[in-house]
Amino acid sequence: MTPADPDQIRRDLSPELEPGEAERMVAVGMRLADARPLPEPNFRGELRRRLAGAQAGGAVAPRRVRALAASYALSGLLLLAVAVAGVAGGGPFAA
């Protein structure tokens, strides 16, 4: 959408709006779109480089994947142990 595209704004409005109300909404939408500040060029460039780099080298290192999988498995086992202790009448939630 360009900064002030009234046709796009009209397509986004509900068809149940009265024509006068719809035109007022289009006018407000155009004013808001025109007043929207753009980020600094250096910020946009840095963001573009980071996003492009994330897409190109988006693969996670296998060592990190193994560490994450092991930590999730250990967390799950710890939670199962707490649940078993609770069912047995002991553990941190015993009354």
CORQUI-V545310 format. One record per residue. RES is the residue in one small letter. OMEGA is omega in whole degrees, -180 to 180 (NA if undefined). Layout:
res/omega
RES/OMEGA
RES/OMEGA
//
This chain:
res/omega
m/175
t/-176
p/-179
a/180
d/-176
p/179
d/178
q/179
i/179
r/180
r/-179
d/-177
l/178
s/179
p/-179
e/179
l/175
e/-177
p/180
g/179
e/179
a/179
e/175
r/178
m/178
v/180
a/178
v/179
g/179
m/177
r/179
l/-180
a/179
d/-177
a/-178
r/-179
p/175
l/175
p/178
e/180
p/-180
n/176
f/180
r/179
g/179
e/178
l/179
r/180
r/180
r/180
l/179
a/178
g/179
a/179
q/-178
a/-178
g/-173
g/-179
a/178
v/-179
a/-178
p/180
r/179
r/179
v/179
r/179
a/178
l/180
a/179
a/-179
s/177
y/179
a/179
l/177
s/178
g/178
l/178
l/178
l/176
l/179
a/177
v/180
a/178
v/178
a/179
g/178
v/-180
a/178
g/178
g/175
g/-173
p/-178
f/-180
a/-178
a/NA
//
